[in-house]
Amino acid sequence: MWYYNTEIIKTPKAMQIGDFKYSKALFKDTAKLAELGIKPYSETTPNNRYYWNGAYTVDTSGAEVIGTYAGTARDVATLTTGMLEQTKSCVSSKLASIDWYWVRASKSGGEAVPSAIATYSDTLYTEYAAKKTEIAALDTLAKVIEYEGRAYTQVDKDKVYNEDGSFKEYHASDTTSTARSINMVTHYTTHPDDVDAGLVSLTAD
């Protein structure tokens, strides 16, 4: 985008400047744009998950014009209500995916629910109860933002590859640490069948 004489130009177009008319090809000529005072334009907006766009200001002093919207905080109670609905939907989906184990077990001669699945189900219910309490206690926007982007450190075993580039195995001792930001609303224990063999630890900072 570009900025000229208080106008924000979103796409190239023909321009009438003084006695001269320029085709939209003008916007491919950086030197001519600078000569005419047509500057690149960009906007800075707050995170619309947490803020409404507030007052708008524009800084034309530099080589690039910067438009900035101040942030007006969204209502915390409304945000947490949505978070509660989201975490309920998330855990319900996870529980629904394993319901068939109990359906199978209820049939005559049916196979018992594996202990790992039963434990996983119990853990999901426990975590859901904890999340409802945690979310209900979020009484400031800063707390909501932190909960939806909690800082973690993940440690993984380094991978060893074959000559053809395919995975061979995990290194016996070498690991790599990675900083992560995790949304606690949807962060639940992993299904037993989906456990990452290369994961060493995932720890809140």
TAQUIGI-V55188 format. One record per helix or strand. SS is the DSSP state (H for helix, E for strand). FROM is the first residue (numbers start at 0). LEN is the number of residues. If there is no record, write none. Layout:
BEGIN
ss=SS from=FROM len=LEN
ss=SS from=FROM len=LEN
END
This chain:
BEGIN
ss=E from=1 len=3
ss=E from=6 len=3
ss=E from=14 len=3
ss=E from=19 len=3
ss=H from=23 len=5
ss=H from=29 len=7
ss=E from=38 len=6
ss=E from=50 len=9
ss=E from=63 len=10
ss=H from=75 len=21
ss=H from=98 len=8
ss=H from=114 len=22
ss=H from=140 len=7
ss=E from=149 len=12
ss=E from=166 len=16
ss=H from=191 len=3
ss=E from=198 len=6
END
